[in-house]
Amino acid sequence: LQLTFNESMDSISLALGTYTITPPLTVSTIQPVAPGFTEVILTLSPAIDTGIVYTITVSNVTDCPGNLISANNSAQFLISPPAGKFDVIINEIFSDPVPAVGLPEIEFVELFNRSNKIFDLRGWQFVNSTTAKTLPSHFLFPNDYLILCDENDTTNYSPFGTVIGIPSFTSLTNGGDSLTLVDNGGSIVDIVVYSDTWYNDPAKDDGGWTLELINPYHPCSFLNNWTASNDPSGGTPGTQNSVFDTLPD
């Protein structure tokens, strides 16, 4: 495990520091990295398990002038398991936010982790037609929802749930678009090619209402499994869809 500090550290204190990991792992060797000593490499045992979030707390280390690291200084790390098809899905689409019904007049796409795995989304890509945007590190736990929108609009959706802001978020086409979620290995996890006919309600296809997936556990991601939101606000970012139904078609 390689730890990186934001300034040069005292090499002796790095070698003698305390590194506590939970769930428990033993630190068998500590190797400060010369010449800058902004990094330290820890050899751990037993091997790091895939799909488990570990927390490491660092104490009793100082920088070159002798300042002690702040108390309870910790970080988390995870080796993600491979993502299977439909482990994480596109669950809600807000392509036409005007005129507003109750939600902000801002586009978003919602992801849902329907698997029992924990994923670090670092290096995953959200692709709108042919424009790919790389996602930052974020631990997506089972049954978690995640809102994707432009980085300048995150404060508008943060009251609804967890948000990742994407620089220059590519606009969603009102009448239809192709959206793809790709993992950091280049495999397609989910793809939705939506249309404004999916609203199934002429009163809602002119703006202000989201498209919601009805049954997230059904492999069909086409017309019959999508419809307009029934929520009075126009959509359900960050929570279970208003049209959620797991009954078989």
C-alpha positions as CSV (number, residue, x, y, z in Angstrom):
1,L,0.0,0.0,0.0
2,Q,1.5,3.4,-1.0
3,L,0.5,6.4,1.0
4,T,1.1,9.9,-0.3
5,F,1.4,13.0,2.0
6,N,0.9,16.5,0.8
7,E,4.4,17.6,1.9
8,S,7.8,16.2,2.6
9,M,7.9,14.2,5.8
10,D,10.7,13.3,8.2
11,S,12.0,10.0,7.0
12,I,12.8,8.6,10.4
13,S,9.3,9.4,11.7
14,L,7.8,7.7,8.6
15,A,9.7,4.6,9.3
16,L,8.7,4.6,13.0
17,G,5.2,5.8,12.6
18,T,2.0,4.0,13.6
19,Y,-0.2,2.7,10.8
20,T,-3.4,1.1,12.0
21,I,-5.7,-0.7,9.5
22,T,-9.3,-1.9,10.0
23,P,-10.4,-4.6,9.3
24,P,-7.1,-5.7,10.8
25,L,-4.1,-6.1,8.5
26,T,-0.5,-6.3,9.8
27,V,2.1,-3.9,8.5
28,S,5.2,-6.1,8.1
29,T,7.5,-3.5,6.5
30,I,7.6,0.3,6.2
31,Q,9.6,1.8,3.4
32,P,9.9,5.6,3.1
33,V,10.4,6.7,-0.5
34,A,13.5,8.9,-1.2
35,P,14.4,11.6,-2.1
36,G,11.3,13.6,-1.4
37,F,9.8,11.5,1.4
38,T,6.3,12.4,0.5
39,E,5.4,8.7,0.1
40,V,5.7,5.6,2.2
41,I,5.2,2.0,1.0
42,L,3.7,-0.5,3.5
43,T,3.8,-4.2,3.0
44,L,0.6,-5.8,4.5
45,S,-0.4,-9.3,5.5
46,P,-2.5,-11.1,4.9
47,A,-3.4,-10.1,1.3
48,I,-5.9,-7.3,0.8
49,D,-9.3,-8.8,0.1
50,T,-11.2,-7.7,-2.9
51,G,-14.4,-5.8,-2.3
52,I,-13.7,-4.7,1.3
53,V,-13.3,-1.1,2.3
54,Y,-10.3,-0.7,4.6
55,T,-9.5,2.3,6.8
56,I,-5.9,3.3,7.6
57,T,-5.1,5.7,10.4
58,V,-1.7,7.3,10.5
59,S,-0.2,8.7,13.7
60,N,3.2,9.6,15.3
61,V,4.7,11.0,12.0
62,T,6.0,14.5,11.5
63,D,7.0,16.7,8.6
64,C,10.5,18.0,8.2
65,P,10.1,21.0,10.6
66,G,8.7,18.5,13.3
67,N,5.0,19.2,13.1
68,L,3.0,16.2,14.2
69,I,0.3,14.9,11.8
70,S,-3.2,15.8,13.0
71,A,-5.0,13.3,15.2
72,N,-7.4,10.8,13.6
73,N,-5.9,11.3,10.2
74,S,-7.3,8.5,8.1
75,A,-8.0,7.4,4.6
76,Q,-9.9,4.5,2.9
77,F,-8.9,2.1,0.2
78,L,-10.6,-0.6,-1.8
79,I,-9.7,-3.1,-4.5
80,S,-12.9,-3.3,-6.5
81,P,-14.2,-6.6,-7.7
82,P,-14.9,-7.0,-11.4
83,A,-18.2,-5.4,-12.5
84,G,-20.6,-7.7,-14.2
85,K,-23.2,-6.6,-16.7
86,F,-26.0,-4.6,-15.1
87,D,-24.3,-4.6,-11.6
88,V,-24.6,-0.9,-11.8
89,I,-27.4,0.5,-13.9
90,I,-28.7,3.8,-15.3
91,N,-31.9,4.2,-13.2
92,E,-33.3,7.6,-13.9
93,I,-32.9,10.2,-16.6
94,F,-33.7,13.9,-16.5
95,S,-33.2,15.1,-20.0
96,D,-35.8,17.8,-20.2
97,P,-36.0,19.8,-16.9
98,V,-37.9,22.8,-18.4
99,P,-40.5,23.9,-17.4
100,A,-39.8,22.8,-13.8
101,V,-42.4,20.8,-11.8
102,G,-40.5,20.7,-8.6
103,L,-36.9,19.6,-9.3
104,P,-34.2,22.0,-10.2
105,E,-34.1,23.0,-13.9
106,I,-30.9,21.0,-14.3
107,E,-30.3,17.7,-16.1
108,F,-29.1,14.6,-14.3
109,V,-28.6,10.9,-14.6
110,E,-29.0,8.6,-11.7
111,L,-27.0,5.3,-11.2
112,F,-28.1,2.5,-8.9
113,N,-25.9,-0.3,-7.6
114,R,-28.2,-3.3,-7.7
115,S,-25.4,-5.8,-6.9
116,N,-24.0,-7.0,-3.6
117,K,-20.6,-5.6,-4.5
118,I,-18.8,-2.4,-3.5
119,F,-17.2,-0.5,-6.4
120,D,-14.7,2.2,-6.6
121,L,-15.8,4.2,-9.6
122,R,-12.3,5.7,-10.3
123,G,-11.7,5.3,-14.0
124,W,-15.2,4.4,-14.9
125,Q,-16.8,6.3,-17.8
126,F,-20.2,7.8,-18.4
127,V,-20.7,8.1,-22.2
128,N,-23.3,10.3,-23.8
129,S,-23.5,9.2,-27.4
130,T,-19.8,9.4,-28.2
131,T,-18.6,11.8,-25.5
132,A,-17.0,10.0,-22.6
133,K,-16.5,11.5,-19.2
134,T,-14.3,9.8,-16.6
135,L,-15.6,9.4,-13.1
136,P,-13.5,10.2,-10.0
137,S,-13.0,7.8,-7.1
138,H,-16.2,7.1,-5.3
139,F,-17.2,4.1,-3.3
140,L,-20.6,2.9,-4.5
141,F,-22.1,0.4,-2.0
142,P,-24.9,-2.1,-2.6
143,N,-28.3,-0.4,-3.1
144,D,-26.6,3.0,-3.3
145,Y,-27.9,5.7,-5.7
146,L,-25.6,8.2,-7.3
147,I,-26.6,11.4,-9.1
148,L,-24.4,12.6,-12.0
149,C,-24.7,16.2,-13.2
150,D,-22.5,19.1,-14.2
151,E,-19.9,20.0,-11.7
152,N,-21.4,23.5,-11.4
153,D,-24.8,22.1,-10.4
154,T,-23.8,19.7,-7.6
155,T,-25.2,22.0,-4.8
156,N,-28.6,21.9,-6.5
157,Y,-28.8,18.1,-6.2
158,S,-26.8,17.5,-3.0
159,P,-30.0,17.8,-0.8
160,F,-31.4,14.8,-2.7
161,G,-28.5,12.4,-2.2
162,T,-24.9,11.7,-3.2
163,V,-23.7,13.7,-6.2
164,I,-20.7,13.5,-8.5
165,G,-20.1,16.6,-10.6
166,I,-18.8,16.0,-14.1
167,P,-16.8,18.8,-15.8
168,S,-18.7,20.1,-18.9
169,F,-21.5,17.5,-18.4
170,T,-22.7,16.7,-22.0
171,S,-26.3,17.9,-22.5
172,L,-28.9,15.2,-22.7
173,T,-31.1,15.3,-25.8
174,N,-34.8,15.7,-25.0
175,G,-36.0,13.5,-27.7
176,G,-33.6,10.6,-27.1
177,D,-30.0,9.7,-26.6
178,S,-27.6,6.8,-26.0
179,L,-26.1,6.6,-22.5
180,T,-23.5,4.0,-21.6
181,L,-21.7,3.1,-18.4
182,V,-18.3,1.6,-18.8
183,D,-16.0,0.2,-16.1
184,N,-12.3,0.9,-15.7
185,G,-11.5,-2.2,-17.7
186,G,-13.4,-0.9,-20.7
187,S,-16.4,-3.3,-20.3
188,I,-19.9,-2.0,-20.8
189,V,-21.9,-2.3,-17.6
190,D,-25.1,-0.8,-18.8
191,I,-26.4,1.0,-21.9
192,V,-29.7,2.8,-22.4
193,V,-30.9,4.3,-25.7
194,Y,-34.0,6.2,-24.5
195,S,-36.7,8.1,-26.4
196,D,-39.3,10.7,-25.5
197,T,-42.0,8.1,-26.3
198,W,-40.9,6.2,-23.1
199,Y,-42.8,8.8,-20.9
200,N,-46.1,7.0,-21.9
201,D,-47.8,10.3,-21.0
202,P,-48.2,13.2,-23.4
203,A,-48.7,15.6,-20.4
204,K,-45.2,14.7,-19.1
205,D,-43.0,14.5,-22.2
206,D,-42.7,18.2,-22.7
207,G,-40.5,18.8,-19.7
208,G,-40.2,18.8,-15.9
209,W,-40.5,15.0,-15.4
210,T,-37.9,12.3,-15.3
211,L,-37.8,9.0,-17.0
212,E,-37.7,6.2,-14.3
213,L,-36.8,2.6,-14.6
214,I,-39.6,0.4,-13.4
215,N,-37.9,-2.8,-12.4
216,P,-34.1,-2.4,-11.9
217,Y,-33.7,-6.2,-11.4
218,H,-35.1,-7.0,-14.9
219,P,-32.5,-7.3,-17.7
220,C,-34.8,-5.5,-20.2
221,S,-33.8,-1.8,-20.3
222,F,-36.1,-0.8,-23.2
223,L,-39.5,0.8,-23.7
224,N,-41.6,-1.5,-21.5
225,N,-39.4,-1.0,-18.4
226,W,-39.4,2.8,-18.4
227,T,-42.0,5.4,-17.9
228,A,-42.5,9.0,-16.6
229,S,-42.1,9.6,-12.8
230,N,-45.2,9.7,-10.7
231,D,-43.5,11.7,-8.0
232,P,-45.2,15.1,-7.4
233,S,-41.8,16.9,-7.7
234,G,-41.3,15.4,-11.1
235,G,-38.6,12.8,-10.2
236,T,-36.8,10.9,-7.4
237,P,-33.1,11.7,-7.6
238,G,-31.1,9.8,-4.9
239,T,-34.0,7.5,-3.8
240,Q,-36.1,4.6,-5.0
241,N,-38.1,5.4,-8.2
242,S,-41.7,6.3,-7.7
243,V,-42.7,3.7,-10.3
244,F,-40.6,0.9,-8.8
245,D,-42.2,-2.5,-9.3
246,T,-40.5,-5.9,-9.3
247,L,-43.5,-7.9,-10.5
248,P,-42.7,-9.8,-13.6
249,D,-44.1,-8.6,-16.9
